[in-house]
Structures are given as structure tokens and as C-alpha cells.
Amino acid sequence: MVELKTPGVLRIERTDKPGERVVVDVASGQLVRGRFYDFARWGKALAAGGSYRTVFGAQTIGVRDRSVRRARLPIVCRLLRFWRPRS
């Protein structure tokens, strides 16, 4: 689950295994409640245990999944938040 303030292109690149990459052009109709992109809802998934770099506009977030051995985590534990810079 990714929180986006606006629609746009979301890029996710696996950093521990080069070559795995996901690019999603998120439309406003794909945002739950106008700001959340739900990977499961749109049939997209990342490999468990991977390390990723996520990019939205000029913002980048590094993510390392440590949930491989755990049961399904609450969505708040899997949420990435991209904030639009204030002007």
C-alpha cells in the first residue's frame, strides 16, 4: 500500500537482485479514498524478503521487507507514504 498525494508514475526497483523493476502509472481512479494505491487490489506484488527503492516524483524511499517469517502484517506496517513538498 502506497500513499500518494496525486496520481503519477511510481517506480519500484529491487536493490538486492538487480533487474527486477515495477513501473506503475497510477491514475486517479486507482487511488482508494483519493490517495492510496493498493498493490493487491490491482494484482501487483513484490517478492517477500526483498530490498527495494521506491521513487515517486523527486522523492525516494528505501524499503527492506523483514516480514518473510511473520504472518500477514497489518496494512499500516506495509504503508509507504509519499508527501508532496510544500511550496
C-alpha positions as CSV (number, residue, x, y, z in Angstrom):
1,M,0.0,0.0,0.0
2,V,1.4,3.4,-1.0
3,E,0.0,6.8,0.0
4,L,0.3,9.3,-2.8
5,K,-1.0,12.9,-2.8
6,T,-1.5,12.9,-6.5
7,P,-1.7,10.4,-9.4
8,G,1.7,9.8,-11.2
9,V,4.4,7.4,-12.1
10,L,5.6,5.1,-9.2
11,R,8.8,3.2,-9.8
12,I,10.0,0.3,-7.7
13,E,13.3,-1.3,-8.2
14,R,14.7,-4.2,-6.3
15,T,18.2,-3.4,-5.0
16,D,19.3,-6.8,-3.7
17,K,18.6,-8.6,-7.0
18,P,19.2,-6.2,-9.9
19,G,16.8,-6.3,-12.8
20,E,13.5,-6.7,-11.0
21,R,11.5,-3.5,-11.6
22,V,7.9,-2.4,-11.4
23,V,6.6,0.9,-13.0
24,V,3.0,1.9,-12.4
25,D,1.4,4.9,-13.9
26,V,-1.2,5.5,-11.2
27,A,-4.4,7.1,-12.3
28,S,-6.7,9.0,-10.0
29,G,-9.3,6.2,-10.4
30,Q,-6.9,3.7,-9.0
31,L,-6.4,5.6,-5.7
32,V,-8.5,4.3,-2.8
33,R,-10.1,7.3,-1.0
34,G,-8.2,9.5,-3.5
35,R,-4.7,8.8,-2.1
36,F,-3.9,5.2,-1.5
37,Y,-2.6,2.8,-4.2
38,D,-3.3,-0.8,-3.1
39,F,-1.0,-3.3,-4.9
40,A,-3.2,-6.2,-4.0
41,R,-6.3,-4.6,-5.5
42,W,-4.5,-4.1,-8.8
43,G,-2.9,-7.6,-8.9
44,K,0.7,-6.4,-8.2
45,A,3.1,-7.8,-5.6
46,L,6.7,-7.6,-4.6
47,A,8.8,-10.6,-3.6
48,A,8.9,-11.2,0.2
49,G,12.2,-10.5,1.8
50,G,13.4,-8.1,-0.9
51,S,15.1,-4.7,-0.6
52,Y,13.6,-2.0,-2.8
53,R,14.0,1.6,-3.8
54,T,10.7,3.3,-4.5
55,V,10.5,6.6,-6.4
56,F,7.6,8.9,-6.9
57,G,8.5,12.3,-8.5
58,A,11.6,13.6,-6.8
59,Q,11.0,11.5,-3.6
60,T,12.7,8.2,-2.9
61,I,12.1,5.7,-0.1
62,G,14.3,2.6,0.6
63,V,12.4,-0.4,1.8
64,R,13.6,-3.7,3.2
65,D,11.0,-6.4,3.8
66,R,11.7,-8.3,7.0
67,S,8.3,-9.9,7.2
68,V,9.2,-13.2,5.5
69,R,8.7,-15.4,8.6
70,R,5.8,-13.5,10.0
71,A,2.1,-14.0,9.5
72,R,0.2,-11.4,7.4
73,L,1.1,-7.9,8.8
74,P,-1.5,-5.2,9.4
75,I,-1.6,-2.8,6.4
76,V,-0.2,0.1,8.5
77,C,3.1,-1.9,8.8
78,R,3.2,-2.1,5.0
79,L,2.3,1.5,4.2
80,L,4.7,3.8,2.3
81,R,3.9,7.5,2.4
82,F,5.0,9.9,-0.3
83,W,4.3,13.5,0.6
84,R,4.2,16.4,-1.9
85,P,6.7,19.1,-0.9
86,R,5.2,22.3,0.4
87,S,5.7,25.4,-1.7
